[in-house]
Amino acid sequence: MSSGADAGGPAGDANGASEAAADVLILGASFTGIELLYQLRRRPEGRALQVTIVDRHRRHGYLPLVHERLCGRLGPGESELDTAAAIDRDADARFIEGEIVGLDPEAKEVSLADGRRLRGRFVVVALGSILEPPAAIAGREALAIYKLADEQRAAAGELDALLRGDGDGDAPVLTVIGGGISGVELAGELAHLAKTRPEGWRAPRVVLVHGGERLLPTFAARVAARTRRYLEAQGVELRLGARVVAAEEGRVRVRGRDGEEVWLRSDRSYWSGGIRPAPVLDALGLPRTAAGWLEVGPTLQCFPTARPSLPDIFAGGDAARIVGADGEWPTMQRAIECLWQADVLARNILALAAEPAGYPSGVPPLEPHRLRRDFFHGISLGGRSLVVYGPLMLDVAGLNTWFRRFLMRSYFRRYTG
């Protein structure tokens, strides 16, 4: 079993900006990062490892229900994990709040914006992704994003101020951009405010703009058709085959399938059209895919060569894309897959930690991540909801709502119990 000393001693510089080396240095504390700590501690050989986890946020919201938190159905107190406190409860783990600005893969050393440098025998990059409109949308800064904790709080505060405004005149218009699962869930939740909403709020008018000809393009056609019926029944105005090309305060410019462009009123517009690699990935010196994600092999190593030159650098979660002999894997990029990846990461780190640093007898074989092409989806549509597995579909609104909250609470207890 390794110790912090095996990682090469303390990292630092002449100014004293040093931190003791860890056995495992995890960059990112959301789903993959904190689950990796949990998986290491489940195993006797992992309990002695010194683990450091770095993130710029101390708390993390439960992302699968972010739309309910935004609309006031869930409060921050019941839908956010105090990640820093959960990590610091572990006597051999510590949370460091900081902005990551660089990584030296050869030295396995991470630089923070405040000058500190951290080192570990093993480094795991689990920095997730960002919700960001593409640069092609003029005025994209006018579009609201709501993924990260500070973004969630800002967007919820703006929505509260808008819907608590003067009740005279037309209802506020809220536009959701993107017809994937995040977009339809947010549109449904906003529309549900017509029936159930925080005291003092007005019900908005909801518009969903989607570039495709049908919603939920990765799901079966019958799921998309049912979703459309449910949203329209709740008053959502659908603009399919249309794209937002510009945004300003109070309006968005939409290009229709015929190429004609019109400005539409929108008191607040929400980007739900897809995630992008976090800018910090540019500074890590790790292999990338053409789209800018971290490229890892099936063992989740960043340098997965036959004779690995840097076998101790791993990545997982939204930031990573697995590339094998047949090209990029069609992984789900969902919270549940982050948990599965963390299990593989823990197994492989422990296999390497059982060997002397430098691997004089060679790097031992490691376990590949198992490809799961699908898993059950719960799709919340305001007052309605669906449970979907491939082409199979079950309409169980009450059960789905209860079960998703059960999963959230179970997830939190996993790290705080």
C-alpha positions in Angstrom: 0.0 0.0 0.0 1.3 3.4 -0.9 1.7 6.4 1.4 1.8 10.1 0.8 5.6 10.0 0.8 5.5 7.7 -2.2 4.1 10.6 -4.2 7.4 12.4 -4.0 7.1 14.4 -0.8 5.5 17.8 -0.4 4.8 20.0 -3.4 5.7 23.6 -3.2 7.8 26.5 -4.3 10.2 29.1 -2.9 7.2 31.1 -1.6 6.1 28.3 0.6 2.9 27.6 -1.4 3.1 23.9 -0.7 0.7 21.2 0.4 1.6 17.7 1.6 1.3 15.1 -1.1 -1.7 12.8 -1.1 -2.1 9.2 -2.3 -5.1 10.2 -4.4 -5.7 13.7 -5.6 -9.2 14.2 -7.0 -10.0 17.3 -9.1 -13.7 17.9 -8.8 -16.1 17.0 -5.9 -19.4 16.4 -7.6 -20.9 13.0 -8.5 -17.7 11.2 -9.7 -15.3 12.8 -7.2 -17.1 12.2 -4.0 -18.3 8.8 -5.1 -14.7 7.8 -5.7 -13.9 8.6 -2.1 -16.9 6.5 -1.1 -15.8 3.5 -3.2 -12.2 3.7 -1.9 -13.5 3.6 1.7 -15.7 0.6 1.0 -12.7 -1.5 0.5 -10.2 -2.4 3.4 -7.2 -1.6 1.3 -8.6 1.8 0.4 -9.2 3.0 3.9 -5.5 3.9 4.6 -5.1 6.1 1.5 -4.8 9.8 2.1 -7.3 11.5 -0.3 -7.4 15.2 -1.2 -10.4 16.5 -3.2 -10.3 20.0 -4.8 -13.3 22.0 -6.0 -14.2 25.7 -6.3 -17.6 25.0 -4.8 -18.2 23.7 -1.3 -21.8 22.6 -2.0 -23.3 20.8 -4.9 -26.9 20.7 -6.0 -28.6 17.4 -7.0 -28.4 17.9 -10.8 -31.2 15.5 -11.9 -33.7 17.7 -10.1 -32.2 21.1 -10.8 -35.4 22.2 -12.7 -37.5 21.6 -9.5 -35.1 23.6 -7.4 -35.1 26.4 -9.9 -38.9 26.6 -9.7 -39.2 26.4 -6.0 -40.6 22.9 -5.7 -37.4 21.9 -3.9 -35.5 24.1 -1.5 -31.7 24.4 -1.4 -31.6 22.9 2.0 -33.1 19.6 0.9 -31.5 19.4 -2.6 -27.9 20.5 -2.0 -25.1 18.4 -0.5 -22.6 20.1 1.8 -19.8 18.4 0.0 -16.9 20.0 1.9 -18.3 18.9 5.2 -19.0 15.4 4.0 -15.4 15.0 2.8 -13.9 16.5 6.0 -15.8 14.0 8.2 -13.3 11.5 6.9 -10.1 11.7 9.0 -7.9 10.7 6.1 -9.5 12.9 3.5 -9.6 16.7 3.1 -11.5 19.1 1.0 -9.6 22.1 -0.5 -11.6 25.0 -1.9 -9.7 26.4 -4.9 -9.7 27.3 -8.6 -7.6 24.8 -10.6 -5.5 26.5 -13.2 -3.0 23.9 -14.4 -1.7 20.4 -14.2 1.7 18.9 -14.8 1.0 15.3 -15.7 4.6 14.2 -15.5 5.0 15.6 -11.9 1.3 14.8 -11.1 1.1 18.3 -9.7 -1.9 20.6 -9.8 -1.7 24.4 -9.6 -4.4 26.6 -8.0 -5.1 30.2 -8.7 -3.9 31.3 -5.3 -0.5 29.8 -5.9 -0.8 26.6 -4.0 0.4 23.4 -5.7 -0.9 19.9 -4.9 0.5 16.6 -5.7 -0.6 13.0 -5.5 0.6 9.5 -6.5 -2.7 9.2 -8.4 -4.6 12.1 -10.0 -8.2 11.7 -11.0 -9.8 14.5 -13.1 -13.6 14.7 -12.5 -14.3 18.3 -13.4 -17.6 17.7 -15.1 -18.9 20.1 -17.8 -20.5 23.5 -18.1 -23.9 24.6 -19.4 -23.0 27.2 -22.0 -24.6 28.5 -25.2 -22.5 28.3 -28.4 -20.6 31.3 -29.5 -22.8 31.4 -32.7 -25.7 32.9 -30.7 -25.3 36.7 -30.7 -25.8 38.1 -27.2 -25.6 34.6 -25.6 -24.7 36.2 -22.2 -28.4 37.2 -22.0 -29.4 33.5 -21.8 -29.7 32.1 -18.2 -27.7 29.0 -17.2 -28.5 27.0 -14.1 -26.2 24.0 -13.7 -23.6 24.9 -11.1 -24.5 26.0 -7.5 -23.9 29.7 -8.0 -25.7 29.6 -11.4 -28.7 27.9 -9.7 -29.0 30.4 -7.0 -28.7 33.4 -9.4 -31.3 31.9 -11.8 -33.7 31.1 -9.0 -33.4 34.6 -7.6 -34.0 36.2 -11.0 -37.1 34.0 -11.5 -38.5 34.8 -8.1 -38.1 38.5 -8.8 -39.7 38.2 -12.2 -42.7 36.2 -11.1 -43.3 38.3 -7.9 -43.5 41.4 -10.0 -46.6 43.6 -10.5 -49.5 41.3 -11.4 -51.0 43.7 -13.9 -50.6 43.1 -17.6 -49.6 40.1 -19.6 -48.0 37.0 -17.9 -44.2 36.9 -18.0 -42.9 34.9 -21.0 -40.2 32.3 -20.2 -38.3 30.6 -23.1 -36.5 27.3 -22.8 -34.0 26.6 -25.6 -33.4 22.9 -26.3 -35.7 19.9 -26.6 -33.6 17.3 -25.0 -34.4 15.8 -21.6 -33.1 18.9 -19.7 -35.2 21.2 -21.8 -38.5 19.3 -21.7 -38.1 18.9 -17.9 -37.5 22.6 -17.3 -40.4 23.6 -19.7 -42.7 21.2 -17.9 -41.8 22.4 -14.5 -42.2 26.1 -15.5 -45.6 25.2 -17.0 -46.6 23.5 -13.8 -46.4 26.8 -12.0 -49.9 27.5 -13.4 -51.2 24.9 -10.9 -48.7 24.8 -8.1 -46.3 27.6 -7.3 -44.6 29.5 -4.4 -46.9 32.0 -2.7 -46.9 35.4 -4.4 -45.7 34.1 -7.8 -47.6 34.6 -11.0 -47.9 31.8 -13.6 -45.7 32.4 -16.7 -46.3 31.6 -20.3 -43.8 29.0 -21.4 -42.2 28.7 -24.9 -39.9 25.8 -25.9 -37.6 26.3 -28.9 -36.0 23.2 -30.4 -33.9 22.9 -33.6 -35.1 19.4 -34.3 -38.4 18.3 -35.8 -39.3 16.3 -32.7 -38.5 16.5 -29.0 -36.2 14.1 -27.2 -34.3 13.0 -30.4 -32.4 10.2 -28.6 -35.5 8.5 -27.3 -38.0 6.4 -29.1 -40.5 8.2 -31.3 -43.5 7.2 -29.1 -41.8 8.7 -26.0 -41.2 12.0 -27.9 -44.9 12.0 -29.1 -46.2 11.5 -25.6 -43.9 14.1 -24.2 -45.2 16.6 -26.8 -48.8 15.9 -25.9 -48.2 16.4 -22.2 -46.3 19.6 -22.6 -48.9 21.1 -25.0 -51.7 20.0 -22.6 -50.0 22.0 -19.9 -49.8 25.1 -22.1 -46.3 25.0 -23.4 -45.9 26.6 -26.8 -43.6 24.5 -28.9 -41.5 25.9 -31.7 -39.9 22.9 -33.4 -37.5 23.2 -36.3 -36.4 26.6 -35.0 -33.2 27.9 -33.6 -32.4 30.9 -31.4 -29.7 32.9 -33.2 -29.6 36.0 -31.0 -30.7 37.1 -27.6 -31.2 40.5 -25.9 -32.8 41.5 -22.6 -36.5 40.8 -23.0 -36.4 39.0 -26.3 -34.8 36.3 -28.5 -34.4 36.1 -32.3 -35.6 32.8 -33.7 -34.9 31.4 -37.2 -37.6 29.1 -38.4 -37.3 26.1 -40.7 -38.0 28.3 -43.7 -35.0 30.5 -42.8 -37.1 33.5 -41.7 -36.0 35.2 -38.5 -38.3 37.0 -36.0 -37.9 38.6 -32.6 -40.0 37.1 -29.9 -40.7 38.5 -26.5 -38.9 36.6 -23.7 -38.7 38.0 -20.2 -36.2 35.3 -19.3 -34.6 32.7 -21.6 -32.9 29.5 -20.4 -30.2 27.6 -22.2 -30.9 23.9 -22.1 -29.3 23.0 -25.4 -26.3 21.1 -24.3 -23.1 21.0 -22.3 -19.6 22.0 -23.2 -16.1 21.1 -21.9 -15.1 23.3 -19.0 -12.4 25.8 -20.0 -10.0 24.5 -17.4 -9.5 21.3 -19.5 -7.4 23.5 -21.8 -4.8 23.9 -19.0 -4.4 20.3 -18.0 -2.0 19.0 -20.7 -4.1 15.8 -21.2 -5.3 14.1 -24.4 -8.5 15.5 -25.8 -11.1 14.5 -28.3 -11.9 16.6 -31.3 -14.8 18.2 -29.4 -12.5 19.1 -26.5 -13.4 16.4 -23.9 -10.7 14.4 -22.1 -9.9 11.3 -24.0 -9.5 8.2 -21.8 -9.3 4.5 -22.6 -11.7 1.8 -21.3 -9.7 1.7 -18.0 -10.3 5.4 -17.6 -6.6 6.2 -17.9 -5.7 9.4 -19.7 -2.7 7.7 -21.3 -4.0 4.2 -22.1 -1.1 3.0 -24.2 0.0 -0.7 -24.2 2.9 0.2 -22.0 1.5 3.2 -20.1 3.9 6.1 -19.8 1.7 7.8 -17.2 -0.5 5.1 -15.8 -1.5 7.1 -12.6 -3.6 9.8 -14.3 -7.3 9.0 -14.7 -10.4 10.9 -15.6 -14.1 10.2 -15.4 -17.6 11.7 -15.4 -18.9 14.4 -17.8 -15.4 15.7 -18.6 -14.2 12.3 -20.1 -15.1 10.4 -23.2 -14.0 6.8 -23.5 -12.3 5.8 -26.7 -11.6 2.2 -27.5 -10.5 0.2 -30.5 -13.8 0.9 -32.3 -13.8 4.7 -31.6 -15.7 6.7 -29.0 -18.1 4.8 -26.8 -21.8 5.9 -26.7 -21.8 6.3 -23.0 -24.8 7.9 -21.3 -23.1 10.9 -19.5 -25.6 10.6 -16.7 -25.2 10.7 -12.9 -25.6 7.0 -12.6 -22.7 6.4 -15.0 -20.5 8.6 -12.8 -21.2 6.2 -10.0 -20.3 3.2 -12.1 -17.1 4.9 -13.3 -16.1 5.7 -9.8 -16.3 2.0 -8.9 -13.9 1.2 -11.8 -11.6 4.1 -10.8 -11.4 2.8 -7.3 -10.6 -0.8 -8.4 -7.9 0.4 -10.7 -6.3 2.8 -8.3 -6.1 0.1 -5.6 -4.6 -2.4 -8.1 -1.9 0.1 -8.9 -1.4 1.2 -5.3 -0.6 -2.4 -4.3 2.5 -2.1 -6.5 5.7 -0.1 -5.8 5.7 3.4 -7.3 7.4 3.2 -10.7 6.1 -0.3 -11.3 9.5 -2.1 -11.6 7.7 -5.4 -12.5 5.4 -3.6 -15.0 2.0 -2.1 -14.8 -0.6 -4.7 -13.7 -3.7 -5.3 -15.9 -6.6 -3.1 -15.0 -10.4 -3.4 -15.2 -12.2 -1.7 -18.1 -15.4 0.3 -17.6 -18.4 -1.7 -18.9 -20.5 -0.1 -21.6 -24.2 0.2 -20.7 -26.0 1.6 -23.7 -29.2 2.4 -21.8 -30.7 2.6 -18.3 -34.1 3.6 -16.9 -34.9 7.3 -17.4 -37.3 9.2 -15.2 -38.7 12.1 -17.3 -40.5 14.8 -15.2 -43.0 16.9 -17.2 -44.4 19.2 -14.6 -47.7 17.6 -13.6 -47.0 14.4 -15.6 -44.0 12.1 -15.8 -42.7 9.0 -17.6 -40.4 6.1 -16.8 -38.7 5.0 -20.0 -36.4 2.1 -20.9 -35.7 2.0 -24.6 -39.0 1.8 -26.4 -40.9 0.9 -23.2 -42.8 3.6 -21.4 -44.8 3.8 -18.2 -46.8 6.8 -17.1 -46.5 7.0 -13.3 -46.5 10.6 -12.2 -46.8 10.2 -8.5 -44.5 7.2 -8.2 -41.8 8.8 -10.4 -41.8 12.0 -8.4 -41.5 10.1 -5.1 -38.8 7.7 -6.4 -36.6 10.6 -7.7 -36.7 12.3 -4.4 -36.0 8.9 -2.7 -32.9 8.6 -5.0 -31.8 12.1 -4.1 -32.0 11.5 -0.3 -30.3 8.1 -0.7 -27.5 9.8 -2.6 -27.0 12.4 0.2 -27.1 9.7 2.9 -24.5 7.7 1.1 -21.9 10.4 1.9 -23.3 11.8 5.2 -24.7 8.7 7.0 
